[in-house]
Amino acid sequence: MGRAGSNASLGSARSNKSSTYRTVARDSYVDDSLFGNKSPSPSKDVKQQPQSPGATAKATKSMYRSALVKAERRPEVVTLTEADLQRMLADAPIMTAEQVSSMRHAAEERKEAERAAAKARKEKMLRLEEEARKQAPPTESQVVRAQVDNATLSRAHQLLEEEKDEVKHMNQMVQYAKCVAVRDKQMQEKMSAMLAEEEEQKRLDLMMEIERLRALEAYQARDVQRREEQARSAAILQEQLAERQRQRLREEEMRDQERMAMARELERLQHEEAAAAAAKKARAAALMEEVAASNAEQIERKKQLEQQEWEEEMRIAEYIRRKDAREQALAAEKEAIAREKEMEVARLRAMQEKQADHQSEQDELRARRYQEAKEREWRAKERAAAERQAAMMADLAAAREAQMRSKLVAQATMAQVEQTEFMRVLTVNQEKEEQQRSQAAAQHQISEAYKRDLLGQIQAHAEAKRAERASYLEEGNKIRQVQQQEKASLEEIKARKLQELACSGVPEKYQAELARMRIKSAK
């Protein structure tokens, strides 16, 4: 399509848009790809200010004009497809900032998913490569290195085995068998080849026989020496067993001595406990005697107080009796005086009757006055005596009340003193009993601790003996196990030596000595 066609299309689109334009949203969005610009429009990220419909239409027309001018000025030609044309003719999509952000997030999530898939593919390839590397057969250099290492270890093991006395003995037998086999072969060759050398061969045979006998003698001497060593080892073992028996007897004696010492210690503790109990009883008896003496003293003090009270009451009774006697004597004296007065009055009256009437009247008046005065005096004396009696009785009652109060106070004081003394004695007894209980508990704890310590020592000694016995048995088992392993190894070496002799072509008669050799356990 040429430039004219493009201009015509754009013009028709502009005329259609201008005639059918309607406001869809307040925000405007223009796709710059319509004008050949592949970069995203900045208007996607910037939120436009709301405009009026007229202003929006004018802005759209001006944008189309500027786009046409730019298209005419550009030297290149832009070709539009049918899909682009339809997209241009369709309504422009209105996207908000949230939609743009969601599209970006969706694009980032797609990229992240692609990166995760790529990473998973990479890890899978690395894992497959590692599995392939593990399943691959070893290289030739690795196989050669492993063979060399195994050969070196086998050679070192053989050299260590060759250092053993039994293996050396086997090697001697092997060498001897090989020598004998070689000798027989040489003899056969020489007998078949040269009869002239028979004498020389006999001499050689004789010399070899002598060497063999010497070797046998050396072997026998070594065997005798080994037997002597075994006998000495057996003697040493017997001596060790005897020493262990003596040690066991000494330990039994020590245990008997320990048991006797423990029995003596228990007996001593029992004696001490008995002595402590006797001392406790003696202290209790002394305390009871002290309490009894204190009680006797209190009883004696009570008796003295009662005696003093009785004496005081007797003195009061004697005072009352004397007072009553004095009062009776005074009353008798008063009656006698009254009788004398009456007699005197009668005599005076008789005498007055003899006198004149005037004189008699005067006398009678004086006598009556005198009698009245005497009566008043007597009444005054009686009142004074009654008052004295009342005062004396009041004093006596007050004295009795004071005596009773003092008696009650003395009794209360005595009771308080007795209670205080009783509480003191009770407290002292309780303290002594508590002290004795504490001492007994401490002594019992000491005895129990000593007993536990002694039993712990006995148990520890027995445990040590059991551990020593177990260690001895375990050491013996280890030695027997090592001997069995050594014997099995020597049997294997013996079988290998016999196989070497058989492979070397040595006759069975020369293998018999090595085959008859018995492998003995090392001591």
Phi and psi in degrees as a GROMACS rama.xvg file:
@    title "Ramachandran Plot"
@    xaxis  label "Phi"
@    yaxis  label "Psi"
@TYPE xy
-87.0347  -178.068  GLY-2
-65.0331  -37.1255  ARG-3
-62.929  -43.9977  ALA-4
-61.3993  -39.9644  GLY-5
-63.9168  -43.2184  SER-6
-65.02  -39.2598  ASN-7
-64.2043  -41.8743  ALA-8
-63.0803  -44.9737  SER-9
-65.0161  -38.0665  LEU-10
-65.3429  -44.8222  GLY-11
-62.7923  -39.6121  SER-12
-63.8216  -38.3318  ALA-13
-67.1131  -42.9046  ARG-14
-64.4034  -39.8128  SER-15
-64.7966  -42.5221  ASN-16
-65.4898  -40.7027  LYS-17
-68.7657  -31.5545  SER-18
-82.8864  -29.2109  SER-19
-113.468  19.7277  THR-20
-72.0423  137.63  TYR-21
-140.524  150.752  ARG-22
-79.2023  122.149  THR-23
-98.6032  -42.2929  VAL-24
-151.396  165.738  ALA-25
-71.6527  -28.0322  ARG-26
-88.334  140.43  ASP-27
-105.293  143.324  SER-28
-141.006  127.668  TYR-29
-123.523  129.16  VAL-30
-85.139  112.055  ASP-31
-71.5833  -15.7109  ASP-32
-66.0809  -16.6963  SER-33
-64.732  -24.399  LEU-34
-106.841  17.9016  PHE-35
85.1072  6.41875  GLY-36
-96.7293  114.907  ASN-37
-84.1111  -14.4563  LYS-38
-74.092  144.791  SER-39
-66.0399  145.229  PRO-40
-74.0047  136.62  SER-41
-68.7812  -12.1105  PRO-42
-70.8376  -12.9281  SER-43
-68.5297  -35.3819  LYS-44
-93.838  -12.961  ASP-45
-107.622  127.192  VAL-46
-83.4398  120.584  LYS-47
-77.2191  154.038  GLN-48
-74.9765  143.581  GLN-49
-63.0496  137.116  PRO-50
-126.061  165.744  GLN-51
-79.2279  160.393  SER-52
-60.4154  -38.2127  PRO-53
-66.6361  -43.2233  GLY-54
-64.662  -37.1589  ALA-55
-64.8894  -41.1969  THR-56
-64.7725  -42.2761  ALA-57
-63.527  -42.7153  LYS-58
-62.9677  -38.7245  ALA-59
-65.4205  -43.3708  THR-60
-63.2674  -42.4149  LYS-61
-64.6672  -36.3025  SER-62
-66.1398  -40.1067  MET-63
-64.6019  -40.4117  TYR-64
-63.1586  -46.1273  ARG-65
-62.9161  -35.3333  SER-66
-66.1993  -40.2769  ALA-67
-64.5996  -40.6454  LEU-68
-64.2039  -43.5985  VAL-69
-63.4011  -40.0668  LYS-70
-64.9228  -36.9746  ALA-71
-70.9205  -33.204  GLU-72
-78.3088  -25.4044  ARG-73
-71.5017  136.814  ARG-74
-74.7319  -29.3322  PRO-75
-81.8711  164.336  GLU-76
-108.66  132.046  VAL-77
-102.279  128.313  VAL-78
-104.352  127.817  THR-79
-103.136  136.611  LEU-80
-87.2064  170.448  THR-81
-62.8344  -37.3177  GLU-82
-67.2171  -40.6772  ALA-83
-64.3088  -39.3903  ASP-84
-64.8661  -42.6051  LEU-85
-65.18  -38.4336  GLN-86
-65.2162  -35.8491  ARG-87
-69.0522  -38.0409  MET-88
-73.7578  -25.5161  LEU-89
-73.0459  165.669  ALA-90
-65.5923  138.539  ASP-91
-69.1521  133.905  ALA-92
-70.8506  137.815  PRO-93
-102.103  113.724  ILE-94
-115.425  133.97  MET-95
-87.02  171.692  THR-96
-63.9454  -35.3979  ALA-97
-65.4539  -40.267  GLU-98
-65.5446  -41.1386  GLN-99
-61.7684  -43.4946  VAL-100
-63.4808  -40.4709  SER-101
-65.3043  -37.5602  SER-102
-63.7922  -41.4801  MET-103
-63.0728  -43.8625  ARG-104
-62.0509  -39.6954  HIS-105
-63.2743  -41.7159  ALA-106
-63.7269  -41.8936  ALA-107
-64.1091  -39.4171  GLU-108
-64.3944  -39.2576  GLU-109
-63.0019  -43.1819  ARG-110
-63.3335  -41.0205  LYS-111
-63.6757  -39.8984  GLU-112
-63.826  -40.199  ALA-113
-64.0677  -42.42  GLU-114
-63.8367  -41.5051  ARG-115
-62.8855  -41.1754  ALA-116
-63.7755  -41.0769  ALA-117
-64.0533  -41.4137  ALA-118
-63.9018  -40.8879  LYS-119
-63.2322  -41.279  ALA-120
-62.8054  -39.8495  ARG-121
-64.3072  -45.8135  LYS-122
-62.4845  -39.2663  GLU-123
-62.7775  -42.8153  LYS-124
-63.0755  -42.2569  MET-125
-64.275  -40.2368  LEU-126
-65.0796  -42.6382  ARG-127
-63.2937  -38.4096  LEU-128
-64.3211  -41.0639  GLU-129
-65.2868  -42.5282  GLU-130
-63.8386  -40.1839  GLU-131
-64.7112  -38.2555  ALA-132
-66.1835  -37.6121  ARG-133
-69.5094  -37.914  LYS-134
-80.4381  -9.42152  GLN-135
-69.9325  142.748  ALA-136
-67.0104  152.655  PRO-137
-63.284  153.3  PRO-138
-77.2304  169.984  THR-139
-65.8712  -37.6897  GLU-140
-65.6285  -39.045  SER-141
-65.0307  -41.2622  GLN-142
-62.9823  -43.9161  VAL-143
-63.6405  -42.4109  VAL-144
-63.021  -41.6801  ARG-145
-64.4226  -40.205  ALA-146
-64.4497  -41.0197  GLN-147
-64.273  -43.1177  VAL-148
-62.4856  -44.3897  ASP-149
-63.6754  -40.3916  ASN-150
-64.99  -40.305  ALA-151
-63.5095  -45.3633  THR-152
-62.967  -41.4999  LEU-153
-64.0418  -40.9072  SER-154
-65.1404  -41.6097  ARG-155
-63.835  -40.8152  ALA-156
-63.6777  -41.2161  HIS-157
-64.2914  -40.0948  GLN-158
-64.19  -39.1396  LEU-159
-64.6897  -39.2121  LEU-160
-66.8918  -34.192  GLU-161
-68.5417  -17.2914  GLU-162
-79.9092  -9.14184  GLU-163
-76.2755  148.168  LYS-164
-64.1605  -43.0361  ASP-165
-63.0416  -39.4883  GLU-166
-67.3161  -38.612  VAL-167
-61.6995  -40.7112  LYS-168
-61.9242  -42.0627  HIS-169
-62.2088  -41.5836  MET-170
-61.7475  -38.8064  ASN-171
-61.5748  -44.1482  GLN-172
-62.9746  -40.8669  MET-173
-63.3413  -46.3255  VAL-174
-61.8506  -40.2684  GLN-175
-63.3474  -44.1747  TYR-176
-62.8299  -42.0115  ALA-177
-64.3513  -41.2833  LYS-178
-62.0028  -43.5252  CYS-179
-64.7718  -40.0662  VAL-180
-64.3729  -43.1076  ALA-181
-63.1719  -39.5661  VAL-182
-61.563  -46.0547  ARG-183
-60.7668  -41.1108  ASP-184
-65.0536  -42.4934  LYS-185
-64.0903  -39.5967  GLN-186
-62.7491  -43.2022  MET-187
-62.859  -42.1128  GLN-188
-64.6969  -42.5393  GLU-189
-70.0995  -38.6896  LYS-190
-65.3663  -37.1051  MET-191
-76.4796  -27.86  SER-192
-90.4683  -47.0397  ALA-193
-137.976  115.485  MET-194
-78.9939  -19.1303  LEU-195
-70.9234  -23.7186  ALA-196
-93.6633  18.8531  GLU-197
-65.3673  -42.1741  GLU-198
-63.4917  -43.4618  GLU-199
-62.3952  -37.6736  GLU-200
-67.1338  -38.112  GLN-201
-63.0908  -40.9267  LYS-202
-62.1583  -42.3349  ARG-203
-63.7648  -39.3251  LEU-204
-62.9926  -41.4972  ASP-205
-62.8696  -43.7063  LEU-206
-62.3153  -41.9803  MET-207
-66.3967  -35.7015  MET-208
-65.4984  -40.7716  GLU-209
-61.1314  -43.1866  ILE-210
-61.9525  -38.3988  GLU-211
-64.6386  -43.0955  ARG-212
-63.3709  -40.3109  LEU-213
-62.3157  -42.3105  ARG-214
-62.6912  -40.5046  ALA-215
-64.1381  -41.8092  LEU-216
-61.518  -41.4374  GLU-217
-62.4113  -41.5286  ALA-218
-62.6907  -42.9064  TYR-219
-64.4425  -41.9186  GLN-220
-61.67  -40.9728  ALA-221
-65.1975  -37.2379  ARG-222
-65.4647  -42.2745  ASP-223
-61.7906  -42.8019  VAL-224
-62.0888  -40.8253  GLN-225
-64.9114  -39.4552  ARG-226
-64.9072  -39.7789  ARG-227
-62.2617  -41.6818  GLU-228
-60.5292  -40.9585  GLU-229
-63.7275  -40.8449  GLN-230
-63.3365  -43.4592  ALA-231
-62.9591  -40.248  ARG-232
-63.1026  -39.9578  SER-233
-64.4785  -40.419  ALA-234
-63.4364  -42.3135  ALA-235
-62.5728  -40.4739  ILE-236
-63.7663  -42.1969  LEU-237
-62.3224  -40.8051  GLN-238
-63.4318  -40.7996  GLU-239
-63.6096  -40.8167  GLN-240
-63.819  -41.4846  LEU-241
-63.9628  -40.7597  ALA-242
-63.5432  -39.4473  GLU-243
-64.2167  -38.8715  ARG-244
-63.6673  -43.7369  GLN-245
-63.2856  -41.0169  ARG-246
-61.8276  -39.598  GLN-247
-64.83  -40.0312  ARG-248
-64.1212  -42.52  LEU-249
-61.7727  -40.9402  ARG-250
-65.0167  -38.5555  GLU-251
-62.0363  -42.6442  GLU-252
-62.2744  -41.8906  GLU-253
-62.8745  -40.8949  MET-254
-64.0852  -39.7556  ARG-255
-61.7587  -43.1956  ASP-256
-62.6517  -40.3217  GLN-257
-63.8525  -41.6645  GLU-258
-63.3925  -41.6923  ARG-259
-64.1071  -41.2934  MET-260
-63.287  -40.1025  ALA-261
-65.3517  -39.9583  MET-262
-63.3594  -43.2683  ALA-263
-62.8346  -40.0836  ARG-264
-65.2876  -40.8631  GLU-265
-64.0967  -40.3857  LEU-266
-63.8224  -40.9728  GLU-267
-62.3268  -42.7101  ARG-268
-62.9142  -38.8953  LEU-269
-64.6186  -42.0727  GLN-270
-61.5475  -42.8568  HIS-271
-63.1018  -41.2697  GLU-272
-64.2986  -40.5312  GLU-273
-63.896  -43.0581  ALA-274
-63.2076  -40.6698  ALA-275
-63.785  -39.8601  ALA-276
-65.0636  -41.6603  ALA-277
-63.7053  -42.839  ALA-278
-62.9435  -38.8694  ALA-279
-62.3682  -43.9193  LYS-280
-63.0601  -40.8677  LYS-281
-63.3323  -43.642  ALA-282
-63.1797  -39.4885  ARG-283
-64.3266  -41.036  ALA-284
-64.1572  -43.091  ALA-285
-62.6257  -40.3175  ALA-286
-64.4459  -40.2926  LEU-287
-65.105  -39.9684  MET-288
-62.173  -41.1193  GLU-289
-63.0345  -42.0751  GLU-290
-64.1645  -41.4525  VAL-291
-63.4957  -42.08  ALA-292
-62.8199  -41.7037  ALA-293
-63.5591  -41.283  SER-294
-64.2778  -41.6286  ASN-295
-62.6217  -40.4219  ALA-296
-63.4107  -41.1313  GLU-297
-64.8226  -40.717  GLN-298
-63.8263  -42.8299  ILE-299
-63.1051  -39.7706  GLU-300
-64.6309  -38.7793  ARG-301
-63.4434  -42.6325  LYS-302
-61.5644  -42.524  LYS-303
-62.0873  -42.5356  GLN-304
-63.3659  -41.8499  LEU-305
-63.5254  -39.7433  GLU-306
-63.5122  -42.0522  GLN-307
-63.386  -41.0524  GLN-308
-63.7002  -42.3055  GLU-309
-63.3866  -43.5791  TRP-310
-62.7724  -39.7147  GLU-311
-63.2774  -42.6545  GLU-312
-64.3408  -38.7491  GLU-313
-64.7517  -41.2004  MET-314
-62.2551  -41.3459  ARG-315
-64.261  -42.8414  ILE-316
-63.0582  -41.2194  ALA-317
-63.6497  -39.1724  GLU-318
-64.168  -43.3505  TYR-319
-64.6959  -41.8856  ILE-320
-62.4604  -45.468  ARG-321
-63.0839  -39.8616  ARG-322
-63.8695  -42.6785  LYS-323
-62.3903  -40.0554  ASP-324
-63.6392  -43.1548  ALA-325
-62.8906  -41.8698  ARG-326
-64.3376  -41.3519  GLU-327
-63.9234  -42.5956  GLN-328
-62.5332  -40.9691  ALA-329
-64.3643  -39.7486  LEU-330
-65.9887  -41.1025  ALA-331
-63.8733  -40.3755  ALA-332
-63.8464  -41.0141  GLU-333
-63.3483  -41.1974  LYS-334
-63.801  -41.3488  GLU-335
-62.1882  -43.1049  ALA-336
-62.78  -39.9884  ILE-337
-65.4109  -40.6408  ALA-338
-65.1334  -42.3941  ARG-339
-61.5362  -40.2412  GLU-340
-63.7375  -41.7888  LYS-341
-63.514  -41.4038  GLU-342
-64.1508  -41.0783  MET-343
-63.6765  -39.0756  GLU-344
-65.9827  -41.3748  VAL-345
-64.9309  -41.3574  ALA-346
-63.9412  -43.0261  ARG-347
-65.0934  -38.0253  LEU-348
-63.1114  -41.1009  ARG-349
-64.0635  -39.0607  ALA-350
-69.3331  -37.7703  MET-351
-68.8662  -31.1039  GLN-352
-63.1331  -28.1986  GLU-353
-76.8859  -21.8615  LYS-354
-84.317  -173.782  GLN-355
-74.0978  163.621  ALA-356
-63.8468  -41.5789  ASP-357
-64.2958  -43.4291  HIS-358
-65.0695  -36.4884  GLN-359
-67.3952  -37.7248  SER-360
-65.3394  -42.174  GLU-361
-63.0747  -42.4353  GLN-362
-65.2263  -42.5834  ASP-363
-61.9179  -40.2259  GLU-364
-64.7033  -43.1265  LEU-365
-65.5055  -40.276  ARG-366
-63.8105  -40.8367  ALA-367
-65.3206  -41.574  ARG-368
-63.4252  -42.5127  ARG-369
-62.7891  -42.6737  TYR-370
-64.7395  -41.5188  GLN-371
-63.4849  -40.4301  GLU-372
-63.4239  -42.4314  ALA-373
-61.8922  -41.5045  LYS-374
-64.087  -41.6994  GLU-375
-62.7609  -41.7301  ARG-376
-62.8717  -41.5326  GLU-377
-65.2412  -42.1594  TRP-378
-62.8497  -40.1126  ARG-379
-62.8755  -42.5639  ALA-380
-63.3869  -40.1902  LYS-381
-63.7539  -43.1171  GLU-382
-62.8792  -43.2625  ARG-383
-62.7464  -41.8296  ALA-384
-64.1092  -41.362  ALA-385
-64.0399  -41.7426  ALA-386
-63.2197  -41.9178  GLU-387
-62.5421  -41.5319  ARG-388
-61.8482  -44.4107  GLN-389
-63.7441  -43.0614  ALA-390
-63.3332  -41.9996  ALA-391
-64.6308  -41.4469  MET-392
-65.0271  -39.1475  MET-393
-63.8713  -43.4124  ALA-394
-61.7045  -41.2217  ASP-395
-63.8559  -42.6206  LEU-396
-64.3375  -41.497  ALA-397
-63.645  -40.3411  ALA-398
-64.0132  -42.7664  ALA-399
-62.7125  -43.1542  ARG-400
-63.8978  -42.6971  GLU-401
-63.3203  -40.063  ALA-402
-63.1454  -42.1768  GLN-403
-64.2885  -42.4441  MET-404
-62.6169  -45.1989  ARG-405
-63.2977  -36.1513  SER-406
-64.5849  -45.1748  LYS-407
-63.2072  -42.3642  LEU-408
-62.2661  -42.1174  VAL-409
-64.0816  -42.0755  ALA-410
-63.8082  -43.1592  GLN-411
-63.2553  -42.2099  ALA-412
-63.1258  -42.9831  THR-413
-63.3627  -41.9132  MET-414
-63.4297  -41.2433  ALA-415
-63.405  -42.671  GLN-416
-63.4648  -43.5698  VAL-417
-63.1728  -42.8571  GLU-418
-63.9948  -42.1987  GLN-419
-62.2229  -44.1062  THR-420
-64.4442  -39.7809  GLU-421
-64.3907  -44.1161  PHE-422
-64.3136  -38.5613  MET-423
-63.3664  -46.5233  ARG-424
-63.4451  -41.2643  VAL-425
-63.9007  -42.4659  LEU-426
-63.3521  -43.0875  THR-427
-61.9691  -42.3228  VAL-428
-63.5524  -44.0344  ASN-429
-62.9866  -42.9752  GLN-430
-61.8037  -42.6238  GLU-431
-64.8077  -42.4118  LYS-432
-64.2607  -41.6414  GLU-433
-63.6769  -41.2687  GLU-434
-63.2887  -41.2606  GLN-435
-65.3683  -40.9747  GLN-436
-63.6007  -41.5649  ARG-437
-62.4706  -44.0705  SER-438
-63.1322  -41.3977  GLN-439
-64.6912  -41.9637  ALA-440
-64.3193  -42.3484  ALA-441
-63.2919  -42.7183  ALA-442
-64.0685  -39.0714  GLN-443
-65.2797  -41.481  HIS-444
-62.9981  -41.3401  GLN-445
-62.3117  -43.219  ILE-446
-63.6801  -44.1139  SER-447
-64.2484  -41.343  GLU-448
-62.9613  -42.6611  ALA-449
-63.9183  -40.3761  TYR-450
-64.4904  -45.3137  LYS-451
-62.523  -40.7417  ARG-452
-62.4588  -43.5768  ASP-453
-65.4249  -44.2115  LEU-454
-64.3301  -38.4351  LEU-455
-62.5855  -40.9922  GLY-456
-63.524  -41.9772  GLN-457
-63.6946  -45.385  ILE-458
-64.1452  -40.8702  GLN-459
-63.3511  -40.5255  ALA-460
-63.9563  -43.7376  HIS-461
-64.4749  -40.3912  ALA-462
-64.0262  -39.7733  GLU-463
-63.4638  -40.0916  ALA-464
-64.7563  -42.0408  LYS-465
-64.4638  -41.5874  ARG-466
-63.7067  -40.0021  ALA-467
-64.1127  -41.7343  GLU-468
-64.5313  -43.3406  ARG-469
-63.4729  -40.2025  ALA-470
-63.9672  -39.9748  SER-471
-63.3616  -44.4851  TYR-472
-65.8794  -40.4955  LEU-473
-64.4489  -40.3315  GLU-474
-63.2106  -40.1182  GLU-475
-63.2331  -40.2724  GLY-476
-63.8119  -41.7656  ASN-477
-62.6996  -41.8636  LYS-478
-63.3518  -43.7987  ILE-479
-63.76  -38.9316  ARG-480
-64.3425  -43.411  GLN-481
-62.5144  -40.7557  VAL-482
-63.3  -41.2898  GLN-483
-64.3452  -42.7715  GLN-484
-62.4617  -41.5282  GLN-485
-63.4668  -41.0065  GLU-486
-65.2505  -42.1318  LYS-487
-62.915  -40.812  ALA-488
-63.477  -41.7786  SER-489
-66.535  -37.3513  LEU-490
-62.3791  -40.4544  GLU-491
-64.9315  -41.6516  GLU-492
-63.8587  -39.9071  ILE-493
-60.8786  -44.9936  LYS-494
-62.4745  -39.0058  ALA-495
-66.3363  -38.4112  ARG-496
-65.0914  -41.7179  LYS-497
-63.0314  -38.8323  LEU-498
-65.8051  -37.6644  GLN-499
-63.9422  -40.9285  GLU-500
-63.575  -42.0016  LEU-501
-63.9642  -40.7384  ALA-502
-67.7023  -29.5288  CYS-503
-78.7473  -6.27983  SER-504
84.5001  18.6875  GLY-505
-74.1638  133.721  VAL-506
-61.5063  157.002  PRO-507
-67.4734  -27.4674  GLU-508
-65.9485  -29.7374  LYS-509
-85.0386  -13.4484  TYR-510
-86.3218  -12.2457  GLN-511
-64.3879  -39.6622  ALA-512
-62.375  -43.7965  GLU-513
-67.6598  -36.3579  LEU-514
-68.1186  -33.7356  ALA-515
-78.9592  -11.4863  ARG-516
-62.5364  127.269  MET-517
-98.1954  129.021  ARG-518
-83.2364  118.962  ILE-519
-101.465  148.606  LYS-520
-71.1424  139.707  SER-521
-69.8451  142.604  ALA-522
